Amino acid sequence: ELNEFRLALVQLHVSKIKADNLGRAQKIVKEAAGQGAKVVVLPECFNSPYGTGFFAEYAEKIPGESTQVLSEAAKECGVYLVGGSIPEEDGGKIYNTCSIFGPDGKLLVKHRKIHLFDIDVPGKIRFQESETLSPGNSLSMFETPFCKVGVGICYDIRFAELAQIYAKKGCQLLVYPGAFNMTTGPAHWELLQRGRAVDNQVYVAAASPARDESASYVAWGHSSVVNPWGEVIAKAGSEESIVYADIDLQYLADMRQQLPITTQRRNDLYSVNSVQEG
């Protein structure tokens, strides 16, 4: 029945050793597929520590070492693999990039984080991705036999317009590999996922790295899946784990029928549109 499928989020513990990160990711993707997952999502920056000081050192071309591992894992396990993100080097620039592979191991789409994480909360956290990263310039969606999926990375989730456009273009699941921190995590991580889900009547999944208190950037963890009613249907703690959720597209259709906001929009008064096709 193509109305339902199992989604898995891999809350990976990321170390400073790239080969270890890749090996562990591959092993856990296999475990998730063994539990029936058809779509598997890795966290943001899964092959390297997260930080402006690490991006250049760990950056690779695509295709490259990390995406080769992803491609092989997707093919071997027969899953759609949302490859979290890696620092990608291209033409002298570095991007925060998510590569998605189909069950045949082919690259379906590449999402370069479009909103860079530049924030300053005095006394709490300052982070400027733009010191080393360049932003992507396109929206990213891919098709599965179940539904169309929209992709964003971390800070992208704060921009409601992106989710609205994905939903308008037929996405029923939005995936956001992300690494919120100990300040923004408790405040907004779950709230944003629930907001995007209930506003657009879609499933929203966000995959975080596991929390490592010794890292220079401490991730919040709590990878989770939210249904179109805004309920958190699956959620991890802070340690390395796999989160599973059964995505029910009939439930989504019923929700939209019972609360028909999609057809009640006043398109004569307002609209949110993409300026360029991704």
Secondary structure by P-SEA (a helix, b strand, c coil): cccbbbbbbbbccccccaaaaaaaaaaaaaaaaaacccbbbbccccccccccccccccccccccaaaaaaaaaaaaaccccccccccccccccccbbbbbbcccccccccccccccccccccccccccccccbbbbcbbbbbccccbbbbbbcccccccaaaaaaaaaacccbbbbbccccaaaaaccaaaaaaaaaaaacbbbbbbbcccccccccccccccccccccccccccccccbbbbbbbbbaaaaaaaaaacccccccccccccccccccc
